[in-house]
C-alpha cells in the first residue's frame, strides 16, 4: 500500500459574491494552485453553508457565456434552476448535480429555484469548471441533469456510510456522468467513526473538500470546509470521520495542453480566445433572455 502524500491543506479563502446568489470561497485557481495544477479541474468555487432570507425575486447569476469547458454544480442544501441557449433547463436540489458542457459556446443563467427563494433557508453548493481537451473544445453543448435516482451508491462496510459515485467508478459501482477525459467524482457520506479507503492513479491530480464534519486523511486531521491537495505520488487515501461527515473527492487525468483563459472562456491559444469573443459578439452562442 502506497499512501498519497498531502501537499497542502487549505482553509477557506475570503468569500466573494458571484451574482447575488452565490457566496463562494474560491479554492483554485489561486492559493498556490496554478491553472494546471488540478487539471482537468480548472476552478473550484465553494458556497459554504449559509442561510439566505426569503426573497420574491430569486437571487442568482444572469445570462453569461462560456466556451471550451464544462460547469459542474453539486447541491448540498437549497436548489438551483438552470436555463441555457441550447434549450436546456432544469432544477437541482439537495443531493443532485447539474453537468453542463459549454463546448463550442453557450449562454446560460443560474438562479435560486423559485419556491426555495420564497422560503429561504440553508444553501450550500460546489461549482467545478472541468477543462476540455483541444479536440473537444468545439463539441456541441449538452446538459446532464444528474438527479438522486441516477446517482449510484456503494455501501461501505461496518455501517461506515456510503459513497455516491457521480463520475468514474468506485469498487465496480459506476457513476452516471458522461465525461470527455477520465474523471473520478464522489461524495463520501460517513457516519461517526466511519471510514473509507480510495485507490486512485498516481498520475491523477487529486483533491478533496470537507463539505461537512471533521475528518482524518492519511493520518492528518482536516477541519470542515477545508480543501486537501495531494501530491502526484502514491495511490491510497484513507479517510476516517470524527463525526458525521460529507467529503467531496475529485480526481482526474491531467490534460497536458497549453491554456489560454480569459473570463468565461477556457481555450488553448490567444487566437482562440479572440475568436470566442468575436463569435459571442456576433450572436453565435444563441439567444437567452
C-alpha positions as CSV (number, residue, x, y, z in Angstrom):
1,X,0.0,0.0,0.0
2,X,1.4,3.4,-1.0
3,X,-0.4,6.4,0.6
4,X,-0.8,9.7,-1.3
5,X,1.2,12.5,0.5
6,X,-0.8,15.5,1.4
7,X,0.8,18.5,-0.2
8,X,-1.4,21.2,1.2
9,X,-4.5,21.7,3.4
10,X,-6.2,25.0,2.5
11,X,-8.6,26.9,4.8
12,X,-11.5,28.6,3.0
13,X,-10.2,31.8,1.4
14,X,-12.2,35.1,2.0
15,X,-15.6,34.8,0.2
16,X,-16.8,36.8,-2.7
17,X,-20.2,37.0,-4.4
18,X,-21.0,35.5,-7.8
19,X,-24.0,37.5,-8.8
20,X,-26.2,38.0,-5.8
21,X,-27.0,34.3,-5.2
22,X,-23.6,32.5,-4.6
23,X,-21.2,33.4,-1.8
24,X,-18.2,31.5,-2.7
25,X,-14.7,30.6,-1.4
26,X,-12.5,30.1,-4.5
27,X,-10.0,27.3,-3.6
28,X,-8.5,27.3,-7.1
29,X,-7.0,28.6,-9.2
30,X,-5.2,30.6,-6.5
31,X,-4.0,29.7,-3.0
32,X,-0.8,28.3,-4.5
33,X,-2.7,26.1,-7.0
34,X,-1.9,27.2,-10.6
35,X,-4.2,26.9,-13.6
36,X,-3.0,23.4,-14.5
37,X,-2.2,22.0,-11.0
38,X,-5.6,20.4,-10.6
39,X,-6.2,19.8,-14.4
40,X,-8.6,18.7,-15.8
41,X,-10.4,20.7,-13.0
42,X,-9.7,24.3,-13.7
43,X,-11.8,26.0,-10.9
44,X,-13.5,25.2,-7.6
45,X,-15.9,27.6,-6.1
46,X,-17.4,26.5,-2.7
47,X,-20.6,28.1,-1.4
48,X,-20.1,27.0,2.3
49,X,-23.4,26.5,4.1
50,X,-25.2,29.8,4.8
51,X,-28.8,30.8,5.3
52,X,-30.5,33.0,2.7
53,X,-33.5,35.1,3.7
54,X,-36.7,34.7,1.7
55,X,-36.9,36.8,-1.5
56,X,-39.6,37.2,-4.0
57,X,-37.3,37.7,-7.0
58,X,-34.8,34.8,-7.0
59,X,-31.1,35.6,-6.4
60,X,-28.5,34.3,-8.9
61,X,-26.4,35.0,-11.9
62,X,-27.8,36.5,-15.1
63,X,-27.1,35.5,-18.7
64,X,-23.5,35.0,-19.4
65,X,-21.4,33.0,-22.0
66,X,-19.0,30.1,-21.8
67,X,-16.8,28.2,-24.2
68,X,-14.2,25.4,-24.0
69,X,-15.1,23.6,-20.8
70,X,-17.8,22.2,-18.6
71,X,-19.5,23.5,-15.4
72,X,-20.5,21.0,-12.7
73,X,-22.7,22.2,-9.9
74,X,-23.2,19.9,-6.9
75,X,-26.1,20.8,-4.5
76,X,-25.9,20.0,-0.7
77,X,-28.6,22.4,0.5
78,X,-31.0,24.6,-1.4
79,X,-32.0,24.3,-5.0
80,X,-30.9,26.0,-8.3
81,X,-32.6,26.5,-11.6
82,X,-30.6,26.4,-14.8
83,X,-31.5,27.6,-18.3
84,X,-29.3,27.9,-21.4
85,X,-29.4,29.0,-25.1
86,X,-29.2,25.4,-26.3
87,X,-32.8,24.8,-25.0
88,X,-31.8,23.0,-21.8
89,X,-33.4,23.8,-18.4
90,X,-33.6,22.0,-15.1
91,X,-33.7,22.3,-11.3
92,X,-31.2,20.5,-9.0
93,X,-32.0,20.0,-5.3
94,X,-30.1,18.6,-2.3
95,X,-28.0,15.6,-3.4
96,X,-28.2,16.3,-7.1
97,X,-25.8,17.5,-9.8
98,X,-26.0,19.8,-12.9
99,X,-23.4,19.0,-15.5
100,X,-23.3,21.5,-18.4
101,X,-20.9,21.1,-21.4
102,X,-20.4,24.6,-22.8
103,X,-18.3,23.2,-25.6
104,X,-18.4,25.4,-28.7
105,X,-20.3,28.1,-26.9
106,X,-23.4,28.7,-24.8
107,X,-25.3,31.3,-22.8
108,X,-26.7,30.3,-19.5
109,X,-28.1,31.6,-16.3
110,X,-28.4,30.1,-12.8
111,X,-30.8,31.3,-10.1
112,X,-32.2,30.0,-6.8
113,X,-35.2,27.9,-7.6
114,X,-38.4,30.0,-7.1
115,X,-40.0,28.1,-4.3
116,X,-36.7,27.9,-2.4
117,X,-36.2,31.6,-2.9
118,X,-39.6,32.4,-1.5
119,X,-39.0,30.4,1.7
120,X,-35.2,31.0,2.1
121,X,-33.1,28.7,4.2
122,X,-29.8,26.8,4.1
123,X,-27.8,26.9,0.9
124,X,-24.6,25.0,0.1
125,X,-23.1,24.3,-3.3
126,X,-19.9,23.4,-5.1
127,X,-19.2,24.5,-8.7
128,X,-16.3,23.0,-10.7
129,X,-15.0,24.0,-14.1
130,X,-13.7,21.0,-16.0
131,X,-11.4,21.7,-18.9
132,X,-12.0,20.1,-22.3
133,X,-9.1,18.8,-24.4
134,X,-8.4,20.7,-27.7
135,X,-10.2,18.0,-29.8
136,X,-13.4,18.5,-27.8
137,X,-13.4,22.3,-27.1
138,X,-15.8,22.9,-30.0
139,X,-18.1,20.0,-29.2
140,X,-21.9,20.8,-29.3
141,X,-23.2,22.0,-26.0
142,X,-25.1,19.5,-23.8
143,X,-26.7,19.2,-20.4
144,X,-26.8,16.3,-17.9
145,X,-29.3,16.5,-15.1
146,X,-27.9,14.0,-12.6
147,X,-30.8,13.5,-10.2
148,X,-30.8,11.5,-7.0
149,X,-32.3,8.4,-8.7
150,X,-29.4,8.4,-11.2
151,X,-26.5,8.6,-8.7
152,X,-25.1,5.2,-8.0
153,X,-24.2,4.3,-4.4
154,X,-21.7,1.9,-2.8
155,X,-22.5,0.9,0.8
156,X,-19.3,0.9,2.9
157,X,-18.7,-2.0,5.3
158,X,-19.2,-1.9,9.1
159,X,-22.0,0.7,8.9
160,X,-19.4,3.3,7.9
161,X,-21.7,5.1,5.4
162,X,-21.8,5.2,1.6
163,X,-20.1,6.5,-1.5
164,X,-22.2,8.4,-4.1
165,X,-20.5,7.9,-7.4
166,X,-21.1,10.9,-9.7
167,X,-18.4,10.2,-12.3
168,X,-15.9,7.4,-12.6
169,X,-16.0,4.1,-10.7
170,X,-15.7,3.1,-7.1
171,X,-15.5,-0.6,-6.3
172,X,-17.2,-1.5,-9.5
173,X,-20.0,1.0,-9.0
174,X,-20.1,3.3,-12.0
175,X,-21.3,6.9,-11.9
176,X,-23.8,8.3,-14.4
177,X,-21.9,11.3,-15.7
178,X,-20.5,11.2,-19.2
179,X,-17.1,12.7,-19.3
180,X,-14.6,13.6,-22.1
181,X,-11.5,12.6,-20.1
182,X,-11.1,10.1,-17.2
183,X,-12.6,11.6,-14.0
184,X,-13.5,10.4,-10.6
185,X,-16.0,12.5,-8.6
186,X,-17.6,11.1,-5.4
187,X,-19.5,12.3,-2.4
188,X,-18.4,10.1,0.6
189,X,-21.0,10.3,3.4
190,X,-19.6,8.9,6.6
191,X,-21.2,8.1,9.9
192,X,-19.4,9.0,13.1
193,X,-16.2,6.9,13.3
194,X,-16.9,5.6,9.8
195,X,-14.1,5.1,7.3
196,X,-13.5,4.8,3.6
197,X,-10.5,3.8,1.5
198,X,-9.7,5.0,-2.0
199,X,-7.2,3.9,-4.6
200,X,-6.6,6.5,-7.4
201,X,-4.0,6.5,-10.1
202,X,-0.7,8.1,-9.1
203,X,-0.6,10.4,-12.1
204,X,-4.2,11.8,-11.5
205,X,-4.5,15.2,-9.9
206,X,-6.5,14.6,-6.7
207,X,-8.1,16.7,-4.0
208,X,-10.9,16.5,-1.5
209,X,-13.2,19.0,0.2
210,X,-14.6,18.6,3.6
211,X,-18.2,19.6,3.0
212,X,-19.4,18.6,6.5
213,X,-17.6,17.5,9.6
214,X,-14.0,17.0,10.7
215,X,-12.1,14.0,9.3
216,X,-8.7,12.4,9.4
217,X,-7.0,11.9,6.0
218,X,-3.9,9.7,5.8
219,X,-3.2,10.4,9.4
220,X,-3.7,14.2,9.3
221,X,-6.7,16.0,10.8
222,X,-8.7,18.2,8.4
223,X,-11.4,20.6,9.6
224,X,-14.8,21.2,7.9
225,X,-14.8,23.5,4.8
226,X,-11.1,22.8,4.0
227,X,-9.5,21.6,0.8
228,X,-6.8,18.9,0.7
229,X,-4.4,18.8,-2.3
230,X,-2.4,15.6,-2.8
231,X,1.0,15.2,-4.4
232,X,1.2,13.0,-7.5
233,X,2.7,10.1,-5.7
234,X,1.1,7.0,-4.2
235,X,-2.3,5.7,-4.8
236,X,-4.1,5.2,-1.5
237,X,-6.2,7.5,0.6
238,X,-7.7,6.6,4.0
239,X,-10.5,8.8,5.4
240,X,-11.9,8.5,8.9
241,X,-14.8,10.6,10.3
242,X,-14.6,12.2,13.7
243,X,-18.3,13.0,13.3
244,X,-21.0,12.7,10.7
245,X,-19.2,13.9,7.5
246,X,-19.5,14.6,3.8
247,X,-16.4,14.6,1.7
248,X,-16.2,15.6,-2.0
249,X,-13.4,13.7,-3.8
250,X,-12.2,14.9,-7.2
251,X,-9.5,13.2,-9.3
252,X,-8.7,13.2,-12.9
253,X,-6.2,12.5,-15.7
254,X,-4.4,15.8,-16.4
255,X,-4.8,17.5,-19.8
256,X,-1.2,18.4,-20.9
257,X,-2.0,21.2,-23.3
258,X,-1.5,24.9,-23.4
259,X,-4.1,27.1,-21.6
260,X,-5.4,30.5,-22.7
261,X,-8.0,31.8,-20.3
262,X,-10.0,35.0,-20.1
263,X,-13.2,35.4,-18.1
264,X,-15.8,32.8,-19.2
265,X,-13.6,31.2,-21.9
266,X,-11.0,28.4,-21.4
267,X,-9.1,27.8,-24.6
268,X,-5.7,26.7,-25.9
269,X,-4.4,29.8,-27.7
270,X,-4.8,33.6,-27.6
271,X,-6.3,33.5,-31.1
272,X,-9.0,31.1,-30.0
273,X,-9.9,33.5,-27.2
274,X,-10.2,36.3,-29.7
275,X,-12.4,34.1,-31.9
276,X,-14.6,33.3,-28.8
277,X,-15.2,36.9,-28.1
278,X,-15.9,37.6,-31.8
279,X,-18.4,34.7,-32.0
280,X,-20.1,35.8,-28.8
281,X,-20.4,39.4,-30.0
282,X,-21.9,38.1,-33.3
283,X,-24.6,36.2,-31.5
284,X,-23.2,32.7,-32.4
285,X,-23.8,31.5,-28.9
286,X,-27.5,31.7,-29.4
287,X,-30.1,33.8,-27.5
288,X,-31.3,33.7,-24.0
289,X,-33.4,36.3,-22.1
